[in-house]
Amino acid sequence: MKKIHQFALLAFAALCLIVSSAHAQAPVQQVQVDGIIAKVDNHVILRSDLEFGYLQYLAQSKQQPSEDLKCQIFTSLLQDKLLLARAEIDSITVEEVMVTGELDERINYLASQVGGTERLEQYYNKSLRQLKDELRKTVREQMVMERMQREITSKVSVTPKEIKRYFNNIPKDSLPYFSTEVEIGQIVIHAEIGREQKQAARQQLEELRKRILAGEDFATLAKQYSQDPGSAQDGGELGFFKKKELVPEYEAAALRLEPGGISNVIESQFGFHLIQLIERRGQEFNTRHILIKPATATVDINAAVTELDSVRSLIVSDSLTFAQAAKEYSDDTNTKDNGGMLTSRATGTTYIPMDQVDPAIFFVIDTLEVGEISKPVSFTTPDGKDAARILYLKSKTPPHLANLTDDYQKIANAALAQKRSSAVSDWFKKNVNTVYIEIDPQYEECGGLEHLTQ
């Protein structure tokens, strides 16, 4: 049961991100009429939640269908709802700006897997705005559950003795085999946008503003000129947002408007915007906008490359360590405080299997010896910015069976994960009776509340 629960809180959580959108794509199944099959305080589990979660798990795990597996998925959903219910009682929340950031990151990741945002919209037959609207609640709940788990396990740690015991308890014929892994560092410098490029973008929006004030339709011009792929096809409409969910400059300009009003040109981290307020509804507001991103000139890329050449020289001459240089010079907020090191999405460690390395990075580090730093190379960041970077091949581990010498950190992480799982299970035992739980009689055969504490 614990293995399924761990999946539910990690991989299954990621799958839930696309379940609501996948409904429209899933083949028609002969299923019972949807309805509530469990309640945990104010949270409910629908029959469709269980069915789609079950089908998604089968597709990912390649396991054979079974009622026992479905029961385990059901119990996992109950555990998730218990976490959410207790989070409300304990006032565990996440800031909306963090939800928006995580949502954008996941959408960008999904888009990268299918070949871009347009392909993503075609795949689900929905606009990016519709996808984000549908997924926001799911992402928020996942983040609340993660924060609740961190609260539960914040004081859990493992000693070297526990790590060794954990490793020694793994049967010798069950030791994992690790393929070639690398540790890669990067220092990124974004291309500076020149004054001329900014002025050109601002001027273009000023001209569009004049046309709108002269009577042309805002939505029509947004479809034609806006460089926001998520809203352009919807006439620039973003949908309803609460305060602090959008970047401050955009929100401030929007909230100064009356419905139908047009803002002056405003600048944010995404570029330049022209905004129209569509409607206020309580604490929420709906706007449309036209986004123009300043063009990045080749000379700006060259400036970034020149700066990175200087940084590389400092590192090679031992004037700075790579980690110090990353912290001081890198524009990549995800790695600069981590010594510049990239991490594996699967394990969270700095050891990345070669077959999971981004192709653009692979072809650079494949020419490096361990300890070497590449010359600057230009690339485009996941959010579409022009940039340059230098890459550092810190280590390269050949294929091998797991051992405490080469894989201590990974084994330590696994031991810690097991101990944290036990702490969460103990927490369920203590808290299962602190919330109201009602289960449809049809699903009592899954073991009811007893399974929640196993």
Order of alpha helices (4+ residues) and beta strands (2+ residues): alpha-alpha-beta-beta-alpha-alpha-alpha-alpha-alpha-alpha-beta-beta-alpha-alpha-beta-alpha-beta-beta-beta-alpha-alpha-beta-alpha-beta-beta-beta-alpha-beta
